Amino acid sequence: MKVVTEIGEYRKLRKGMPSPVGFVPTMGYLHQGHLALVRQARAENKTVVVSIFVNPSQFGPEDDFAAYPRDPERDLALLEKEGTDIVFMPSAEEMYPEGFNSWVEVEKVADRLEGALRPGHFRG
């Protein structure tokens, strides 16, 4: 299992990955639901990529980003056991470099579910 922290490094690896690629995005602190998705991705794809990124843009001003649970060592051990090929673990600075100013907003979709309670949750 390869752990990647930079977008450029991931892009280089992506070129050589057997297709299809299953991608499982997470915010870490993995549980059995995440692992079931990884297993399904493995069953359906030649390569499995999991991202672990606690996205600061998904937290509102009243939410406590700093208190969000994190245990990257445990997460990596679980993912390795599931046969994950690549784990993409970028920093916030990698994902949102200085001068970053692009956002995707899907208002009609984001106004439901979690987005109804947490405005801006799906912005990042």
PEMOHU-V507943 format. One record per helix or strand of 3 or more residues. SS is the DSSP state (h for helix, s for strand). FROM is the first residue (numbers start at 1). TO is the last residue. Records with the same first field share a line. If there is no record, write none. Layout:
# PEMOHU-V507943
SS: FROM-TO / FROM-TO
This chain:
# PEMOHU-V507943
s: 2-4 / 21-26 / 47-52 / 86-88
h: 7-15 / 32-44 / 56-58 / 65-67 / 72-81 / 92-95 / 107-110 / 113-117
